[in-house]
């Protein structure tokens, strides 16, 4: 059985991957990416006070979204489509809003913001993309 954190990372990846057409989801930061769009959910932080209480915890996911390697006009336009809040089949934000529990892997989540828009380095490679910050709460049974 997956741990709570693993289930959350896999759950958010699955929730986005099924709603963003032709996306490649990684449950770890790979050295390089060759299929786009790429979605890489990672745990950014956890609030340990709730963990120590034993019944719930909260944290923040950083969802790294990569559009492609080249910085072209088309790449920027695709990135804007991925950041749109209503784009069916293209928008990461719309995918998160459509399933804020990530298939029941968290109790609730919301989009706190979009960061690092533009050129990004993952591993030793340059890409164009953005990060979505998503705080969440999960009850532990």
Protein Blocks (a to p, Z undefined) as FASTA:
>chain_A
ZZfklmmmmmmmmmmmmmmghiacdfbdcfbdcbdcddddddfbdcfklmmnopaccddd
dddddfblbdcfklmmmmmmmmpcklghkamklmmmmmmngnolafbdcdfbdehiajdd
ehjbccdddddddddddddZZ
